[in-house]
Amino acid sequence: MKAIGENNPKVTPDVIKQIASAIGKTTVSDGQAVFRPADEADLAKAVPMILAEGASVVPLSRKKGCAEDVVLVDTSAMNSIICIDEVAMTVKVQVGCKIADLEAAVCEKGFTLGAFPGGADSTVEDFVYTEEAVLGSYKYGTVKDCVYNVYAVACDGEVIETAYDNIGYYMSGYNLTQTMVASYGRLGIITSVTLRLSPRGVVKTVSYKFPDFQSMQAAFQKIAQEPSLKPLNISFNAEKKCSILAFQGKEEFVDLDIAAADAIMADAGAAKTDCTDSCWSKIAGCDCVNPAYVTAYVPLKNLAAFLNAEASVGKLAGIVADRSTAAVKLAADVDKNAVDAFADKAEELGGRSSSRCFSKYRDEATNAFARRIEAGFLGAPVEEPKLSRTVTPAIIDKLKAIVGEKNVTTSDMDRILYSHDMAPLPKEAGMAFKNMPDVIVRPETTEQIAHVVRLAYAHGIPIIPRGNASWGLGGCMPTAAGILIDMSSKMNKVLEINTEELYVKVQAGCTWKNLLDACMKKGYIIGSYPSSFPAATIGAWISTNGMGVGSYKYSSAKDNVLNSEVIVDDGSIVTTGFNGVGSYRATYNLNQFFSGAEGTLGTLATVTFRIYPMGEIRCLAYEFDALKAMDGPIQDMVADPSARPLHVAWSDYKHFEGQRKAGIHAPDVSNLWLVTLQGDKAHNDLEEAFFDSIAEKHGGRKVVSEIAEHEWEERCYEFRARHVGVGEIPAEVIVPTHDWGVFTDRCYEGFKEMKMEVGGIIGVMVDRSTTLFMPYYFKDDEMLTGMLSFGFNFYLGDVAAEYGGRSTGFGVFFAWNLDNIHNAATVAKMRELKTVLDPHDVVNPGHVVCGSTRFGINMTKGLMGMGSAMMQMMKKLMPADRAFSYNKNRFRYNDLEEMKVLDRVHTLGDGTQ
C-alpha cells in the first residue's frame, strides 16, 4: 500500500527510523524497515501511522524491487491455524502459516486444500497475493477459487472482512474477496484467510514417457476434451519428455480415471513408466512448481512449439494449469538475454512471462482502471463536479448520432415499459423514485456503449444498463431518470465458439438459453446459468453474482469468466482478461471484479466464458415421504470426494400439489430430489450407483427416468401455478448446508406464523457449504395489502441469519441490507470504491451501496429495519391469505389447462385430428 498524494516528500532513512521507533517491533537494515506484528491488532495500529508519514507498507513476501521508502511487514509470527471447520469444510488460517503444515493438518482431518503452491517454505501469504498456477490448479483452480473469506487491514487501520467463513459469497455486494487476493499487497495487508476444503479420499499418481513434445501436447489436449476426466495435477519435464498425472477422490473413481488416462496416453504413443504414489508427497519441491523460477504461460495448443523452441535454453518443467493453459518453468540459472528470449517466445505464441511487468499485457485503459481501484482502496479524495445532470434535446441528438435514430426512443409508452423490472410492486412504490428514464438507447457494439457512457459522464447523466428485467429487486430500475441502455435488443449475439481453446465469446445482452443452445449444438456446455435462463441475459446475471443450474459442479458464472469488455464510468473500455489463456500473474482479478456490483461499477458489453465438453446429461430423481428426509443424502453427497453432479434441486409436496390444483401437468410424487449428472457414461454409472445407495439408505425411492427428465426440463418453470392469476413470490435465502434439514422446518413454521398461502419449498445446492432455499407463496397483486406478504421475505431473511445465512441481492429495494450482512468497515470500503470509481455518480446510481428516494429520504438500515418489523407484525395480524383459492374458483384455470393437455393427444384415423 502506498501513501496517497503526489507531493509527499521522499521518505528518508531518518523518517524510516522514526516510524520504526513509533510502531515498535521493527528492525532497520540497509534503509529498509521490517515490522514483525504479533497479531492483527499490531498491524491495524501501525499501518495508518506508516502511511501518514508518506512511506509504503509492503508484505515481506512481495519485497522484490521495493524502494527504500517502505516498511516491510513480516507476518511469520502470525502463523496459527485458527479453525478447521469439518462441518462447513473450511479452514481459517493466518497468512504466516506454512502451506506444508496447513495441508498436513487438514489431511489429518480427511480433507485437502485442493490447490496450493509448491516450494518447501511457501506460506499462505505467498499463495494469496498472486494468482499463480499451483499444484492442483487443473482440478481446483487458483487462489481465487479456493478462498472463501479474507481478513485484511485497510489503509485507515480498519479490518475488513470480505465475505463469510462458513458459506459462499453470492449476491452479497462488491466482490472484495477475489479483488484482495492476487493484489500483491497493494490494496491492504491480509492477516488471515478462510480457505475452501474438499474431502480427500485417495491420491494416486501415474507417469508416462513421450516420443516427442507434439505427442505430449496431443495427450494433454485430449484430456481437456474429456467431459469427466479431471486430474488433480498434470506435471511435465521437457528434458525427460515425461509427465506425471495425479488423481484424487474415491478409489473406484480414481481407478476409472487412471484407466481412461492410460488409454489416451497409449493413443498418443506414450509409454507408461514406473511411478509410486509417494511421488505426490514429493512434488511440492520439484522444478515444475518452484515459485522461484521464471514462468511462461502459453496456450496449451502451442505447448509443443514452445518447448521445441526453448528446450536448448535450459531445463524446462511445468504443469498444465487448466484446459487451455500450460505454465512452463525455466528451471535454470541463465542470463538476462535468455530470460528475455524465453519471454519473447511465449508472447509470440500468444502467452506471457512472469519476468515482465504485468502492465505490459494490459492496455492503457485497463491499467488506468487498475490504478483507480488502488486509489479507491487507499482512500483517494474525490471532488464532486458541478454538472447539469439533465437530458436535453441536444443530448438526444448526440445519442442518435452515436447509435442511429431508430435506436433511440423517448416515447412515453417505451419509457413506462422500461421503468421497472419484474418486481410486483404497486405504482405507489415507483413514485418514490424517478424511475421513468428520459431516453432509451439500443446500442449494437461495445464502442457505441462507450460513446453513450462518455456523453453521460460529461454531463452527469445516469446510465442504467438493462437486460430482460427478469429480476425482482429493481436492479435495472432507474432511480434518477437518465439514459437507459437496452442491452438485449441488439447486443445479443454469440460471437465466437472456440472448441480447441474451449471458450465462447458472447455479447452481454444475449440470453443464457441462446448461449447454451449454441454451445450444445457443438457438444459443449457453459458451466452454470440461472434458472430463468430462457429470458435472463449474460451481463445481468454475472452482475448479481447469482447461483443457479450447474453451480454445484462449476461454481457461479463469474468463476467461468476468462475475459470481458466492460465500459466504466468515463466511457473507457476495460478488458478484464485473456481469451485463450488463463489470467495468471496478471495482478488484480478483473474478471470477477464487477460481479456482485449489479451494474454500479460498469456495463458489461462482451464476456468470454470457459466451455466444457458436454458428454451425457443423465437425470435422476428420488421421492421422499418428507422434505426433511433429504437431509441425510445431501450430507452424504457433500462429504463424498468424487460425487460432483451438475445440478441438485428439491421440490416439496406443496409445490406439486399447487400445480395440480392449478390444472398444470405435474408428476404424481410427494417430495422430489432431482440429481442431474453430466459426463461420460462410465463416470455417470458410478455416480448413479452412489446416489441410488444414499437415497435408499435414507428412505428415498427412485422414480422413473421420465419423471426425472420432465423435472429437468421444467427447471426454468418453477412457478407455473401462478396461471390462476395470482402473484407468486419466492423468498430467496442461502443457508449453510449443514443446517439444511432444520431450516426446512423453519420454512414451514414461517408459512404458518405469517399466515401465508403456501406455494411450496424449492431450492438448489450451490456448493458443498451453501444451499439456496426458494420457498414461495401466493399473494394478491390487485390490492395494496398484498404488499404485506413481503413481510415473509423479511421474516425468512432474519431466520436465515440465525444460521449464518442471509437474503440474496440488493437492487434498489434491498440496498439497505448491505449494512446487515457486512461489518461497517467492509461496507464503508465498498461505498468508497463506488465514490472513487464513479465520481460523477452516473453508473446505475441508487443501487447496492446506497438507496435514496427522490425526496432525499435515505433508505437506511435503521429505517428499513423498522419497516420490515412493522410489515411482519401487520401481516401476522391480518387474515390468512387465500388469493390462490379465490382466483382458482373465479377463473377456472384448472379446467382450461386440463382441456389443453387433452387436446394435445390425437389418434390418427379416429376423427380427433
N, C-alpha and C positions, 0 to 999 in steps of 0.2 A: 504494500500500500504506500502510495506517495502522498505527500502533503499537497493540498490544493493551493494554487496560486503561482503564477509565473515569476513574481517579483521576490520570491524567497531568496535571501542571501545564501551563498554556498555555505553548507554546514562544515565548519572547520573541525579539526581533531579536538580542539578545546571544547567545542559545543558537544561533541560526542561524549567526552569525558564527563561533562556536566550532566548530560542525560543519564549516563551510566550511574553517576552518583545519586541522582534523584530517584531512579526507579529501583536501584539495588539489584542484587543477584546477577550482576553483569561484569564481564571481563572485557578489556580492550586490548587489542593486539593489531599492529600494523594499521592503525586508524579505523579499524572496524570493531564495533561493539557487539558482543554476543550475550544476549539476555536469556537466562535459563529459568523460566517461570516454574513454580511448583504446581500451580493449578490454574484454572480458568480465571479466577479472581485476580491473580497476579497480572495476568495478561490484560484483562479488562482495565485495570488501573494504569498500566504502562502505556498502552497503545495511544490514547489521546495525548498523553504527555509528550511522547516522542514526535508525533505528527505536529503538535503545536510548536515545536522547535524547528520545524522545517525538514526534519530527517524523514527517511522512509523506513517502513517496517517490512522485513522480508523473512520468510521461513528459511531456516538454515539449509534445508534441502534444496532451495532454489537460489543459492548464493552465487552460482556461476555467473560471472560477468557483472556482478554488482559493483557499484562505485563505493567510495569510502564514506559517503554521507548516509549510511544505512545502519540500522540496528537489526542484527540477525537474531531470530527467535529460535532457540534450541529447545525443542519440546521433548527431549529424551527422558526427562523426569516425569512427563505426563504419559505414562505407558501402561495404564491399567486396562484390563478387560472389565468393563463396568457391569455388564449383564449379558449372559447368553439366555435369551428367551426361547425356550424349547417349544413353547406353545405358538407364539407368533412367528417363530422361525426367523429371528433376527438376532444380531449381536451388536451391542453398543460398546464402543472401544475408543480410548484416547489415541490421538494420532501418533504418539511416540512409541506405541507398541510395535514390536517386530512382527512382520507378516508370518514368519515361520512359527512363532509362538502362538499367534492367533489361530492359524489353520490347525495346528496340533490340538488346541483347546476345543475347537468346535468339532473336530473329528472324534474326540473322546465322547462327545455327546451324540454322535451318529450323524453329523452334518458336515457340509463343506461350504467354503466361501464361493466355490464355483470358479470364479476368475480372480487371480491375484498376480502380482508382479514377481519376476524372478530376482535373483540376487540374494546372497546369503544374509545380508544385513538390511534388506529392504524393510521399510516401515509403512504403517498405514498412511503416514504423511506423504511418502513417495508415491503411493497409489492414488491418493485423492486429488493431487494438484495437476496431474496431466492425464489426458485421455490417451493412454498408451495401449498398444496391442500386447496383451499379457497372457500368461498361462490360463487356459480355459476360455479365452475370448471367443473361440469359434462356437461354443455352446452357450456361454453365459454373457457374452458381450464385454463391454469395458466398464470402467468405474461408474459411468453414468447409468448403467443398467443394474448396478449392484448396490448403490447407495439408496437407503430409504430416507435418511434424515441427516442433516448437517447442523452442528453447533459451531458458531463462529463469532469471533469478536470483531465488531464493526469499527469504523474509524472513530466513532464517538465513545467507544468503550462499552457500548451496549452489546448484549449477547443475543444474536438472532438464532432462532430455531426454525429451520426452513420447512419442516414437514412433521412427520409423526414416526414414533418408534415401532408401533405395532400394527400399522395399517397403511395401505398405499396412499400416495398423494395424487388424487384425481379430483378435477373440478374444484380446486381449492385456492385459486388465485395465481399470482405470478409464480413462475417456476424457478424459485431461487435455489432449489436443491441442485438441479442439473446445470445451473449457472455457476454456483460456487465451486463445484468440482471442475477440474480442468481449468481453473482460473489462475494457476501459477502463484497464488497468494496475493494477487493484485487487488482483490475485492474485499478481503477480510482474512483474518488468521483463524483457520479451522482448528478447533481444540479437540473435538470428538465427532464421530460419525456413527450412525446405525446402518449396518450392512445387512443385506438380504442373505439368508441361509437356505440351502437346499438339502434334502435328505441325501446321504452319501451313497448308500449301497456299496457296491464293489467298484474297484478301478482295475482295469486290465489293459495291458499295452501289447501292441504288435508292431513289428518292423519289417520294412521291405527295402530291397535294393533295386534301383532302376538302371536300365541300359543307357539312358541319356535324360537330359532335362526336359525334352519335349514329352516323353512318356510320363515323367513325374507330373508335369503340368496337366496332362490329359487326365490322369487319375484323380488329381485334386478337383478338376472341373467336373468330372463325372460324379464325384461325391457331392459336390454342390448342387447337382441336378437331381439328387435323390430326395424324395419327399419325407422320408423317415430317418435316414442315416445322418446323425449329427454327432460326430466325435467330440469328446471333451476338448481334445487338443490335437493339432496336426503340426508336427515339427519336421524340419528337414535339414540336412547337412549337404551343401553343394560339393564339398571336396570328396565325400564318400558316395555321393549320389544315392543317399538313403533317406528314409522317412520313418518316424515313429508316430503311431497313432495311439491315443489313449481313449478309452471308452469308460463311462461311469454310469452306474444305475443298478437296477435289479439284475441279478446274474443272468436270468434267461433272456432279458432284453440285450444285455451286453454281448452275450454269446451270439445272438442273432445279428447284431451289428458287425461283429468280427467276421462272421461268415459272409455277410454282404460286402464288407471291405475286401476280404480275400478274393472274391470273385471279380471285383472291379480292378484290383491290382493285377490279377492274372491276365485279364483282358488287355491291360496296359503294358504287359510284358515284364512286370516286376516280379522278383523272386522273394518269397517270404524268408526272413532270416531269424536267427535265434534272438529272443528278447524276453527278459523276465519282467514280472510286474513290478519289481523293485526299481525299474527304470524311472517310473513316475516319481518316486520319492527323491530321486537324484536330479531330476531335470531342471529344478529351480536354479541350479548352479551352472547350467550349461550355456554355451555361447548363444544358442538360439533365442534366449530371453534375457541376456545380460543387459541390464539397463545402462551400463557404461558405454556400450558400443553405439556408433552411428547407425541409424536405421533408415532404410529406404522403404517407402510404402508404394507398392506398384500394383497395377491391376493384375489380378490373377491370370487373365488371358495373355499377359506379357511376361509372366514369370520366367519362362524358358529363355526368352530373348535377353532378359536382364541378366540371368545367371551366366549364359554363354558369353555375354559381353564383358562381365566383370569378374569372372572366375579367376583371371590371371592377376587381379589386383591384390588379392589376399584371401584369407579364409572367409567363406560366406556361410551363414546359417540363418535360420529364421523359422517363422511359423505362418500358417495360413490363418489370418486374423478373422476373416469372415468369408462369406460365399463368393466375394469378388475381389478380395484384397489379400496380398501377401506382404508380410513385414520381414525384410531381409536385413540381417545384421552384418556389418563389416567388422568381423571379429579378428582384426589385425591392427598392429601399430604401424600406420602408414603416414606419409607426409600430407600436407595440405592439398597439393596438386591431385593426389589420388582420391582424397575425400571429395574434392570439387568434381572430379571426373565421375565419381560414384553418384553424386547428386545430379550432375548433368544428364547422365544416362537415365536415371529414374524419372526426371522431368520429361525427357524426350519420349519416354514410353507412357506418359500420362500419370506419373506418380509424383512423389515429393520426398524430400530428405529432411531428417531431423537436424542436420548440420546447418541448415539455413533458417533464418528468421521466418516464423510462421506468416508474418505480414506479407512476405513475398508471394504467398499463394492466395492472398485475398485481394480483391480490387479495392480501390481507394475509398469508394462509398462504404464498403463493408468495414474496412479498417477504421474509418472515421466513426462509424456507429459503435464499433467496439470501444473506441476511446470515450464515447459518450456514456456507454454502460459503466466504465470505470468512474467517470465523473458522477454518475448517479449514485454509485455505491459510496463514493468518497465525500458526498455532501456538497457538491459544487453549487454555488449560488445561482439563482435564475432570476432574471429581470422580467417582470410582466409587461409585455408590449401593449401599446395602445393601438388597437386595430378596430376596423369598422364592424366586423362580425355580421355583416348584412349582405344578403344575396340581392344584387341589383340587376336590372336588365342588362347592363354591360357585362356583368359576370356570366349571365346566362348565355349571352352571345359568345363569350370566350369558350364556354363549355361546348357549345355547338361546333365551334371551330376545332375543338380537340377531338370529340367523339363522333361528330356528324349530327346534323339537325334531327334526323329521325331517331337518334339515340338519346335525345333529351326531351323530357316531358315535365310540364308544370300543371297539367290538368288536375282539377280538384278530385276527380274520381281516382286517378292514379295516386295522388298524394294521400287520400284516405286509405287506399288498399295497402300502401307502404308504411302506414303509421303504426303498425302493430305486428306482433307475431302471433303464435297460437295460444297465447295466454288468454284464458276465458274470463276476461275482466269486464266489468260494466264500463260504459262510456265515462262514468264519473271518475274512474281511476286514471283514464287517459288525460283528463282535464288538468291533472296535477303537473303535467309536463307539456312542453312544446313538441308534441310527438308527431306533428304533421311536417314532413320535410318540405323545404322550399322548392326543391327541384330533384328529379330523379335522372341519373345518367346510367347508360348501359355500355360500358367500355368493351372493347374486343381484344385488347392487347395489354401486356404489362406496361408498356410505355404510355399508353393512354391513361391508365390509372395513375401513373406517376405524374403526368401533366395535370390531371384533375386535382390531385393532392397538393401539388406545388402551388396551384392557384388558390386553393382553400387556405393553405398555410399563410400565404402572403396577406390574406385579408382576415384571418382568424375565424374562418367559417367552419363549423363542424362537418366532418365527413363520417358517414355511417356505412360500413360495409355490410351487405345483406346477401345471404344465400337464399334458401327457400323458406326461411322463417318457420322452421318446423320445431323450434324450441318454445318453451312457455314461460320464460322468466324475463322477457323484454330485452334479450341480448342484442337484437338489431333494431330496437325501437328508438327513434330519435328522442332526445330529451331537450334539445335546444334548437330544433328545426335543422336547417343546413342542407348539405348535399348528400343524398342517399345514393350509394354506388351499388347498383343491381349487378351482382356477380353471376347470377345463374342464367341470365338471358343470353349472353354472348360468350362469357368466359367459361365455357362448359365442355371443353374438348379434351380427349385423351390424346396427347401429343406424340408420345413415343413409348413403345414397349420393347425393351431390350432383353431378350431371353438369354443372351450369352453372359451379360454382366448383371442380369437379374434385377432390373429396375424398371419402373414405369414413371413417366413424367406426365402430369395432368394439370389442367387449369383448375383453379380453386373453386370455381362455380359449378363444376361437374358433380353430378350426384354419385354417391358411393355405388349405387346399383349399376350405373353405366360403366364405371371404372371396373367393378367386379366382373361384369359380363364380358368386357373387352379382354381382361386378363384370362378368364376361364376359357374363352374360346381358343386361347393358345396353350392351355394346360397349366395355368398358374393361378395362384390366389394372392390377394393382398392380406396382410397379417390380421388386421381387425377392422371392424366397421360398426357403425351404430345400428341398433335395431330398426331405426327409421330410415334405413339406407335407400329405399326407393325415392325418398324426397330429400333427405339430408345431403348437404354439399360438403365437399372436401375441406375447404377452408374453415367453415363454421365449426365442424366437429373437432378438428385439430385445435382450434382456438379455445374450445371449452376444456380440452384435455379429458375427453369423455371416455367412458368404458362401454363395451358392447360385445358383439359377436366376435369370437376369436381372441378376446383379451387374455383368457386364461393361458393360452399357448404362446401367443405372440405379443403380449402386452398391449398398451394403448397405441393409438395411431402415431403419436409423436415419437414413439420408440422405434418406428419403422421408417422415419424420415431420413433420407440421405442428403437431401438438398431442397431448397425452396427459394423463391424470389419473393421478398416482402417489401412493400412500399411503406416507408416510415413517415413520420410527421411532416418532414420538409420536402417530400417527394423523391428522396433518394431511394434507389433500388438496392436492397441488401441481399447478397447471395450467401445463404447460410452454410452451404456445404459443398459437396462434390458429387457428381452423378455416378461415376464408375469406380470410385474408390472411397473407403471409409474416411471419416474426418479425424484421423489420428494425429495427435500433436498439433492440432490447428487452433490451439488455445480455446477461447470461450465457445461453449457448446451452443452455437446459434441455432442449430437445427431444432432444439427443444425450447429455446428462449421464449418464443411467442406463444407457446402452448399454455393454456390456462388464463391468458390475458384477455380473452373474449373480445379481441379486436381493438383493444385500447392502446396497443403499442405499435400497431402497424396493420396493413392489409395484405393478407396472403394472396399472391397472384398465381403462382405455379408451385407445385410440390412434386418432388421426386421420391418415390417410395421403393423400398425393397419389396420384391415379389418372391414367392416361394412355389416350388413345384407342387402341384395340387395332389396328384395321386388319387386315391379313392376317398370319397366322403361317405362315411358309414354312420347311420343314425341308430341309436339305441334308446329305449325308453323303459322305465320301471315304475310300476304302480305301488303306492304305499297306502296303508289304511289311514295314516295321519301324516300331515306335512312334517311334523317334528321328527318322525321316524327316519327321515332322510339324513338327519344329522350324523348318524353312525357312518354310512357310506361316504359322506362328504369328508369327515375327519380321516377316514381310511385313505381316501383319494389324495388328500393334500400331504399325507405322511409318506406316500409312495414315491420312490426316487425316479421312477420311469413313466408313470401314468401321466400323460400330458394331452388330454383331449383338446380338440379345437374349441369346444363350447360346452358349457354345463349350465343348465337352467332348470327352474322348477315352477310348477303351477299347482295351486291348491284346488280342492273340490269346489269351492265357491266360484272360481274362475270358470270352470266348465259348466257349472250349474247355471250361472248367469248367461252364458252363451246359449245354452239350450232354451232357457226361458225367453230369450230374445229371438228365438227361431233360427239361430245360427247353427250350422252343422258343427258338432263338436264330438270328439270320441267319448265313448261310454266308459269313462275312467273316473277315479276319485282324485288322488293326489299324484301327479306325474313328475318324475325326474327324467329329464332329457339329457342324454350324453351323446355328443357328436364327435366322431373320430375322423382324423384326416391323415393319410399316409399311404404306405404300400400295404398290400394285402397281408403279408406275414406279420408286420407290426400291429396292424389293426386287429388281427386274430388274437394276438397276445393280450392286447388291451381289452378287447371284448370279453375274453375269459376272465380277466381281472375284475371288470365291472360286474359281470354276472355273479361272480363269487361274493363280492362285498354287498351287492344288493340282496342276494339270497340270505346272507349271514344276518342281515338286519331286518328281515321280514318283507323284502321287496319282491314283486313278481314281474318278470319280464313280459312286456306286451308285444304284440305282433309288430313286425317291421313297418307295416303300412301306417300304423298309428304314429310310430316314431318319425317316419318320413313326413307325415302330414304335419306334425308339430314343428318339425324343422322348416318346412315350407311356410308355416304360419308365424315364424319368429319375428316378422315385422308387423304383425297384425294382432297385437295383444289386446286391443280394446274394441273388438268387433261388437260387443254388447251395447255400445253406445248407439247402435242403429235404432233403438227405440226412442231416440230423440232427447237424450239426457246428456249432461256433462259427465265426463269420466276422467278423473284426475288421479295420477299416481303421486304418492308421497315418497320421492326418491331419497333414500339414505344409504350410506355404506356403514357396515359394522365389521368388526374383526371376525374372521372365520370361526374361531374357537367359541364364539358366542352365538353361532347361527341357531342352534336349537332353542335356547332360551328366548332369543329375540322373536322367533315365530309366535311364541306365547304372548309376548308383549304386543305384537301387532293385533292379534285377536282381542286382547284386553282393551287396546286402544279403540278399536272399532266400537266395542260395546260402551266404553266410558264416554266416548264422544258422540254416541248415538248416530253413527254413520250407516248409510245404506251400502253394505259391503259389495264390492266388485270381486275382489279376490286378492290373493297374495302371490305375486310372481317375482322372479328375480334371476340373477345370473351370478356365477362365480367370476371374480375379476382376476385374482391371483391367489397364491396359497394363503395369504394372510387377510384377504379382502373379499367381502361379498356385497353385492348390490341388491337391496330389497326395494321392490316397487309395489307395495300394497296400494290398491286403487279403490276408489269409491265413486258412487254416483251422486250427482248434485243437480240442482235446478238452476240452469243458466238464465232463466227468464225473470228471476226475482232477485232483487238486491240482497235479500237474506241468504241467497245461495253462496255469497262470499264468505259467510261464516264457516262453511265447510272447509275452507283453507286452514281453519284452526287445527284440523287434524295433521296437516303438514308440519305446523309448528310443534304440535304435540309429539309427533314421531321423531322430529329432529332432536327434541330435548331428551327423549328416551334413548335414541342412538348415542347421544353424548355421554350418557351414563355408562356405556360400554366402550368408550373411546372412539366412537364413530361420529358421524356428522351428516347434515344435509349436504346436498351437492349443488354447485353452481350458484351464480350471483345475479348476472344480468343487471337490471335496474332495481327490481323489486326486492332482491335479497342482498344487495351490495352491503348493507349494514351488518350482515352476518360475518363478514370478513373479520371483524373485531372479536367475534365469538370463537372462531376456530384457530386463531393465531395469537401469539403473545404480542404485546404492544410494540416492542422493538421491531418485530418482523413486519407488522402492518405498517409501521412508520417507514421502514425501508422500501416497501412496495410503493407507498404513496410518493416517497421521494424519487423513486425511479420514474414514476409516471410524470412527475413535475419536470425532471431534467430531460427526459426523452420526448416530452411533448409540451414544451414551454408555451406554445400558443394555445394549448388545450383544444386541439381540433380533432384528435383521433378518437372517435366514439366516446365523447365525454359523458360523464354521469353514470358510468358503468363500473362495476367491480370494486374499484378503490374509493369511490365516492358516490353518494346518492343525494341529490338535492332536487326539490321541486321547483317549478317555475316561479314560485312565490318566495324562494330563498330559504325554505324550511329544510334543514339538513335531516336526512333520514338516518339518524344516529342509532347506535346500538341501544342506548337507553330508551329513546322514543319508540323505536320499533319493537323492542323487547316488551315494553309496556303494552303496545298494541297487540302483540302476539298473545300475551297473557289474557287481555280482555276478550279477544276473539275466542280463545279456548273456553273461557268461563261462560260467555254468552252462548256458545254452541252447546255446552252441556245443559244449559237451562232451556234450550229450545226443544220442541217435539222432535222425535226421531225422524230422519229423512225417509221419504217414501217416493221420491221422484221417479225411480225406475218402475215401481209397481203402477204408479199413476199413469205414466206415459205408455206403458205396455198395454193397458186396457184402453187408453184413449186412441192410440194409433194402430193397434193390432199388427205391429210389425212382425210378430211371430208367424201369423198366417201367411203374410206376404212372402217371407223368406222361405217358408216351407213349400209354398207353391212354386217358387223359383227353383228350388232344389229338385222337386218332382218334374218340373218342366225340362230339366236338363237330360232326362232319361227318355230315349226314344228307341223303339224296336222297329227295325226296318220291316215293312210289309204288313204291319198291323193297323195302319192308319193313323199312328201317332206322330208321323213326320210333320 
